[in-house]
């Protein structure tokens, strides 16, 4: 049984729904820091499910974090200490655009 490819299917669906080009990045286990355990796999699924729930509920500006054994929403500003600004005409955005990254505009 091959349990892979959902990233590509999700990317295709996002492209179809948004009308924008999407790119899928599949990070190998070496880049992730070793072979994933069952805990890692389940935790990743829990993060994904909780993040989708935030979006579905219109709770933007938040991320999900593991607090004890529970996945909890956290304000991004709380997690970072402060919001970091990215200037639309700055170097970071210019380089991202040159790589084909779209910001929805």
N, C-alpha and C positions, 0 to 999 in steps of 0.2 A: 504494500500500500504506500503510495507516494502522497504525503500530506504537505504539498508546497504549492506555490504559485498564487496564493491569495493576494499578495502585494501587487502583482501584475494585473490580476482581475480587478482589484480595487482601483488601480491607476487608470485602467481602461474605462471603468465606470465613471470615475471622476472627470476624465476628459470628455466623455460623452455628455454628462450632465452639465458641465461648466462651459463647454465649448473651447476650452483652453488646452494647450499642450501639457501633458504631465510626464514626469520622469520618475521611475521607480528605482530606488537604491536598495539593493539587497546586501546587507552587511554580513560578511562571513564571521564564523565563530572566533577566528583569530583576532579580528578587529574588535569584537565584543569582549574579549578578555578570556577566552577559553570556551570549552564546550558547555552549552547551556544544560542546566539541570531541570528536572521536572518543576521545581519551584520557580525557576526563571521563566519557563514557558507559561505556567499558570499566572504568574505575576504580570507578565507582558499582556496576556489576555485580559486580566482584570484592569490594568491601566487603560487599555484600548476601550473596553466597555464603558468604563467610568468617564473617559474623555468624550466619547460619543454622547453619553447621557448629558454632559455639560452643554455640548453644542445643541442637542435636541431641546434642551430647556432654555436656550438663549443665554446661558451663563458664560459670557465671553470675558476675557481678561483673567481667566483662572486656569490653573493646571491641576493635575492630580498628583498626590504624593502618598507614600506609604507612611501611616502613623500607627505604630504598633503593628497590628495585623490588619488594620482597616485602610481602605483607599479613601482619602478625603480630598475635597476640593480646597485649593489654596489660591489666594489672590497672587497673581504673578508679581505684583509690586511688593507683596509681603515676602515672597521667596527671594526676590532680587535685592530687596532693600530700597530700591528706587527704580523708576522706569528709565531705561537708557534710550536716548533719542537716536534715531537713524534719520539722517537728512536725505530727502528725496533726490537731491542732486549731488550727494556725496559719493565718495569712492566706493564704499561697500555696495551701494545700490547700483552704481555704474558697472562694477565688476560682475555683480549678480546678473544684471540684464545682458551683459556680453556673453554670459554662459547660457542664456536662454531662459533664465528664471523670470516668471511673470508675477507681478504684484497685483493683478486684477484690474489694471487700468488700461 
